[in-house]
């Protein structure tokens, strides 16, 4: 799927309301752009919400707009906490 403008980006179709975007930040702009999403998800249409999870998406600029090339998604809240702890241990982030 091609996205005309990186600022108009919408997460993949979510007809049953199982993804809720809690936040978004464009981390880098240019021929290759990175967007971070903070989301919560639920299995099925009426299950309990899980998360928050971090989703990192990389987009490549193509003549028609932007194309999703790769993505990384945490699948457990503990992974997000582990990432914050690692960044803090490396001196890159303080909580």
C-alpha positions in Angstrom: 0.0 0.0 0.0 1.3 3.5 -0.9 0.6 6.4 1.5 0.5 9.8 -0.3 1.8 11.8 2.7 3.7 10.5 5.8 1.7 12.9 8.0 -1.6 11.4 6.8 -0.5 7.9 7.8 -3.2 5.6 9.2 -2.5 2.2 10.7 -3.7 -0.8 8.8 -7.4 -1.2 8.4 -9.1 -1.8 11.8 -12.7 -2.5 11.1 -13.4 -4.3 14.3 -11.8 -1.8 16.6 -9.1 -4.1 17.9 -6.3 -1.5 17.6 -6.3 1.8 19.4 -3.5 4.3 18.7 -2.4 6.0 21.9 0.4 8.1 20.4 2.5 8.7 17.3 5.8 10.3 16.6 7.8 10.7 13.4 11.3 9.8 14.4 13.0 10.6 11.1 12.1 12.2 7.8 13.7 11.9 4.5 13.9 9.2 1.8 13.6 6.7 4.6 11.3 7.7 7.4 10.7 6.0 10.8 7.4 6.4 12.7 6.8 5.1 16.2 3.3 4.2 17.3 2.1 3.5 20.9 -0.9 1.2 20.6 -3.0 -1.1 22.6 -4.8 -4.1 21.0 -7.5 -6.6 21.8 -8.2 -10.0 20.5 -11.6 -10.1 18.8 -14.0 -7.3 19.0 -14.8 -7.5 22.7 -11.8 -8.9 24.5 -9.8 -7.0 27.1 -7.3 -4.4 26.0 -3.6 -5.4 26.1 -0.6 -3.2 26.0 0.7 -0.6 25.5 3.0 -1.8 22.8 5.5 0.0 20.7 5.4 -0.4 16.9 8.2 1.0 14.8 7.5 1.3 11.1 10.0 2.2 8.3 8.8 3.9 5.1 10.6 4.4 1.9 9.8 7.4 -0.4 8.6 6.2 -3.8 7.3 8.3 -6.7 3.7 7.8 -5.6 4.3 8.6 -1.9 5.5 6.3 1.0 5.7 2.6 1.1 5.9 0.5 4.3 9.1 -1.5 4.1 9.6 -3.0 7.5 8.2 -3.0 11.0 9.1 -4.0 14.5 6.4 -4.6 17.1 6.7 -5.3 20.7 4.2 -8.0 21.7 4.3 -7.9 25.5 4.4 -4.9 27.8 7.5 -6.4 29.4 9.4 -5.8 26.1 8.6 -2.1 26.2 9.8 -1.9 29.8 12.9 -3.8 28.9 13.6 -1.4 26.0 13.3 1.6 28.4 15.6 -0.1 30.9 18.2 -0.9 28.2 18.2 2.8 27.0 18.6 4.0 30.5 21.5 1.6 31.2 23.2 2.8 28.1 22.7 6.4 29.2 20.5 7.2 26.3 17.2 7.6 28.2 16.3 8.4 31.8 13.0 7.4 33.2 
